[in-house]
């Protein structure tokens, strides 16, 4: 995939590591200017924050060919989020892409195996403040910049947990909310030429999941079936470069579905199978899939 994204200005939240880092890398390989956010500015922290930092990501992204600017930001703090967008507005005067990816997954996974009523009520806030609420807040700021220019793309990184239960009540409710957020924002932004899409990566080989032995709760993944963090970045790049992306606005897509449609493969040279059969999503989320545009053949159930 050779899309030239030079001149595009992007924000990717939660890009110290994991899927956010992969998306930033993919964008920079194609020449974009990418502002990345997170709470871990430098390496040397403990716990999950030891698995990557903004400065590490920025160095790798810049070496890949783009321009990557690390911005330390706590997306639970509205003032910190506002400062981010004010900085981008002042520095670049435009915003072409917002990827809402920041999420505190590790705080929830640590309680895997317990029922929702056995966990602290604070788990609800862990899943939704940096996640659903921060996606809304970032989109609020981004939409103002995009509407002014008459173009833009907002991508919410979600998951198949928006379709059905996956190890935690608060997690699944949050992902369903993220999908609905994209759909409803799309209704209000379509006539402003701003598209909103919810993206479902498959099982991704993040640094955290590798550290956990490719297992979350009682769910064990097979490495050969998993995606690299950069695979979802390729999907984002393809959407950003698509002049007809507005035809997809308000819909849910798996990264693997877009790989078939836009003809890209993962960094290992292999195409990835959908984690969920597309037909199952069509049936389970009809209002978010009924008019989806796809050149890809439906996978067999």
C-alpha positions in Angstrom: 0.0 0.0 0.0 1.6 3.2 -1.2 -0.7 6.0 -0.3 1.2 9.3 0.0 -0.1 11.1 3.1 2.4 14.0 3.1 0.7 17.2 4.1 -1.9 15.4 6.2 -2.0 16.3 9.9 -3.2 13.6 12.3 -3.7 13.0 16.0 -3.5 9.5 17.4 -4.4 9.2 21.1 -2.9 6.5 23.4 0.2 5.9 21.1 2.9 5.1 23.6 2.5 1.5 22.7 0.1 -1.0 21.2 -2.4 -0.3 18.5 -1.9 3.4 18.8 1.8 3.1 18.1 1.1 0.8 15.2 -1.3 3.3 13.7 1.2 6.2 14.1 3.9 4.1 12.5 1.7 3.3 9.5 0.8 7.0 9.0 4.4 8.1 9.3 5.6 5.5 6.8 3.4 7.3 4.3 4.7 10.8 5.1 2.0 12.2 7.5 2.6 14.6 10.3 1.3 12.8 13.5 0.8 14.1 17.0 0.8 11.2 19.4 -0.5 11.4 23.0 -0.2 9.4 26.2 0.8 9.6 29.8 4.3 8.0 29.5 6.6 10.5 28.0 9.9 8.7 28.6 11.0 5.1 29.1 11.9 3.8 32.6 8.4 3.7 34.2 7.1 0.6 36.0 4.2 -1.7 35.2 2.5 -1.5 31.8 4.1 1.9 31.2 7.4 0.2 31.0 6.3 -1.4 27.7 6.7 1.8 25.6 6.8 5.6 25.7 5.9 8.5 23.6 9.5 9.4 22.9 10.3 5.9 21.8 7.3 5.9 19.5 8.1 9.3 18.1 11.7 8.2 17.3 10.6 5.1 15.5 7.9 7.0 13.6 10.1 9.8 12.5 12.7 7.2 11.3 10.0 5.6 9.3 9.6 8.7 7.2 7.0 11.0 8.7 7.0 13.7 11.3 5.9 12.6 14.8 5.4 14.9 17.7 4.9 13.5 21.2 2.5 15.3 23.5 2.1 14.2 27.1 -1.6 14.2 27.7 -4.0 12.7 30.3 -7.2 12.2 28.5 -9.1 12.0 31.8 -8.3 15.7 32.2 -10.3 18.0 29.9 -7.8 20.8 30.3 -5.0 18.6 29.2 -7.0 17.5 26.1 -7.9 21.1 25.3 -4.3 22.1 25.4 -3.5 19.3 22.9 -5.9 20.6 20.3 -4.9 24.2 20.8 -1.3 23.2 20.3 -2.1 21.4 17.0 -4.2 24.4 15.8 -1.4 26.8 16.5 1.3 24.6 15.0 -0.4 23.3 11.9 -3.7 25.2 11.4 -5.5 22.1 10.3 -6.5 18.6 11.4 -7.2 15.9 8.8 -7.5 12.8 11.0 -8.3 12.0 14.7 -7.8 8.4 15.9 -9.5 7.9 19.2 -7.5 5.0 20.7 -6.6 5.9 24.3 -7.9 3.3 26.8 -6.9 1.9 30.2 -7.2 -1.7 29.4 -4.6 -3.0 31.8 -6.6 -1.7 34.8 -9.5 -3.9 33.8 -7.6 -7.0 32.7 -6.0 -7.2 36.1 -9.5 -8.1 37.5 -10.3 -10.8 34.9 -12.1 -13.8 36.2 -14.3 -11.9 38.6 -18.0 -11.0 38.1 -18.9 -7.3 37.7 -20.4 -7.2 41.2 -17.2 -8.6 42.6 -15.2 -5.7 41.2 -14.9 -2.2 42.5 -17.5 0.2 41.0 -14.5 2.3 39.9 -13.9 -0.3 37.1 -16.8 1.4 35.3 -14.9 4.7 35.2 -11.7 3.0 34.2 -13.5 1.7 31.1 -15.4 4.8 30.2 -13.5 8.0 31.3 -10.4 7.3 29.2 -12.3 5.5 26.4 -15.8 6.5 25.7 -15.8 9.9 27.3 -12.4 10.9 26.2 -13.3 9.9 22.6 -16.3 12.2 22.8 -14.2 15.0 24.2 -11.4 14.7 21.6 -14.0 14.4 18.8 -15.7 17.6 20.1 -12.4 19.5 19.7 -11.5 17.8 16.4 -14.9 18.4 14.8 -14.6 22.2 15.3 -11.3 22.2 13.4 -12.5 19.8 10.7 -15.8 21.6 10.0 -13.9 24.9 9.6 -11.8 23.3 6.8 -14.7 21.4 5.4 -13.1 17.9 5.6 -11.8 15.3 8.0 -12.0 11.8 9.3 -12.5 10.6 12.9 -11.8 6.9 13.6 -12.8 5.3 16.9 -10.8 2.2 17.7 -13.3 -0.2 19.1 -13.6 -4.0 19.3 -15.9 -7.0 18.7 -16.9 -6.6 22.4 -19.3 -4.1 21.1 -21.2 -7.0 19.5 -21.3 -9.4 22.4 -19.9 -10.2 25.8 -16.1 -10.3 26.2 -14.7 -10.9 29.7 -16.0 -7.7 31.4 -19.4 -5.9 31.5 -18.0 -2.4 31.6 -15.6 -3.1 28.8 -18.3 -4.4 26.4 -20.7 -1.6 27.2 -18.0 1.0 26.6 -17.1 -0.5 23.2 -20.8 -0.6 22.2 -20.9 3.1 23.2 -17.8 3.8 21.1 -19.5 2.3 18.0 -22.7 4.2 18.6 -20.7 7.4 19.1 -19.2 7.1 15.7 -22.6 6.4 14.1 -24.3 9.4 15.8 -21.5 11.8 15.2 -21.6 10.8 11.5 -25.2 11.9 11.3 -24.3 15.4 12.4 -21.1 15.7 10.5 -21.9 14.1 7.1 -23.1 17.4 5.5 -19.8 19.0 6.7 -17.8 16.5 4.7 -16.4 14.9 7.9 -16.6 11.1 8.2 -16.7 9.0 11.4 -15.9 5.3 11.4 -15.6 2.7 14.1 -12.7 0.3 13.5 -12.4 -3.2 15.0 -8.9 -4.6 15.1 -8.7 -8.3 15.5 -6.6 -10.0 18.1 -3.5 -7.8 18.1 0.1 -8.7 19.2 0.5 -5.7 21.5 3.4 -5.5 23.9 1.0 -6.0 26.8 -0.7 -9.1 25.3 2.7 -10.6 24.5 3.8 -10.0 28.1 0.6 -11.8 29.2 1.4 -14.9 27.1 -1.3 -13.9 24.5 -4.0 -14.4 27.1 -6.8 -12.2 28.5 -8.8 -13.8 31.3 -9.8 -17.2 30.0 -9.3 -16.2 26.3 -6.1 -17.6 24.8 -5.0 -16.4 21.3 -2.9 -18.2 18.7 -0.1 -16.0 17.5 -0.4 -17.1 13.9 -3.9 -15.8 13.8 -3.1 -12.4 15.3 -2.5 -9.1 13.7 0.4 -6.7 14.2 -0.4 -3.3 15.7 0.5 -1.7 12.4 -2.2 -3.7 10.5 -4.9 -1.4 11.9 -2.7 1.5 10.9 -2.8 0.3 7.3 -6.6 0.3 7.5 -6.6 3.9 8.8 -4.2 5.0 6.1 -6.5 3.4 3.4 -9.5 5.2 4.8 -7.7 8.5 5.0 -6.6 8.2 1.4 -10.0 7.1 0.1 -11.8 10.0 -1.7 -15.1 8.2 -1.2 -14.6 7.6 2.5 -17.9 9.5 3.3 -19.7 6.4 1.8 -18.5 4.5 4.9 -19.4 7.1 7.5 -21.2 5.9 10.6 -20.3 2.3 10.0 -18.3 -0.5 11.8 -15.5 -2.2 9.9 -13.0 -4.8 10.9 -9.4 -4.0 9.9 -9.3 -7.4 8.1 -12.3 -6.5 6.0 -10.7 -3.3 4.9 -7.5 -5.3 4.1 -9.5 -7.3 1.6 -11.2 -4.2 0.1 -8.2 -2.0 -0.1 -5.8 -4.9 -0.9 -3.2 -4.6 1.9 -1.6 -7.3 3.9 0.1 -7.4 7.4 3.8 -6.7 7.9 4.4 -10.4 7.7 3.1 -10.4 4.1 0.0 -12.3 5.1 -3.7 -11.5 4.7 -5.6 -11.7 8.0 -8.9 -13.5 8.5 -11.7 -11.6 10.1 -12.0 -12.2 13.9 -15.8 -12.1 13.5 -17.5 -13.3 10.3 -18.8 -10.2 8.5 -22.2 -11.7 8.1 -22.5 -12.1 11.9 -21.8 -8.4 12.3 -24.3 -7.5 9.6 -26.9 -9.4 11.5 -25.9 -8.3 15.0 -25.4 -4.6 14.3 -27.8 -4.0 11.4 -28.2 -0.3 12.0 -24.4 0.1 11.8 -23.9 -2.3 8.9 -27.0 -2.3 6.7 -25.6 0.1 4.1 -21.9 -0.6 4.4 -20.0 -0.3 1.2 -17.6 -3.2 0.6 -16.0 -4.9 -2.4 -15.0 -7.8 -0.2 -16.9 -11.1 -0.4 -18.8 -12.0 2.8 -17.0 -14.6 4.8 -18.8 -17.9 5.3 -20.2 -18.6 8.7 
